[in-house]
Amino acid sequence: MALIYGNSGNSANSNVIPGNSNSPITGENPCSCTTSDDFRNYLLTLQSQRVRITTSSEEFSGILLAIKSDYIVLAENQGSLVLIPISKIRTVAEI
């Protein structure tokens, strides 16, 4: 399952949601995210799962431990905890 965040939807299955530049674009497995709350709820469905998170500058993978109001907590494979602002997330993929 993947959700792409941003303005890069070239797939015929992509669906641009009106709003700011961080509006979700859904790909192969659509998320019905139309608001930031919808995206946060989507992230909640992935809690305790192994995920790959991409921001504009880095990629992280590990277990999604917590979803807070404006950031997520990811436990990387090496045991490090990473706090990632939800507003900076570009892609989320379950692995």
C-alpha positions, 0 to 999 in steps of 0.5 A: 500500500502506498500513498504519494504526497505532493504534485508528482502524479503521472499515473493514469490512476492518480487523483489530485485532491484540490487544496494546498501543494501537500494535498495527497495524490493516490496511486495504485492503492488509493487512500480517500485522503482529502484532508490532513486529518484523513492522511493522519487517519491513514497513517494510523492504519499503518501503526506498528507496521514496517514502512518506508517514508520518503521526505524531499531530502531523505528516506527512512524505513522501520516500524511506525510507532506513533502518529502524533498531531503533527509528526510521526515516530519511526523506529529504524532498523538500527534502533534509532527513533526518528521524528518526522513532521507529517507536513514533510512526508512525500511518500509512505509505503508498507514494506 
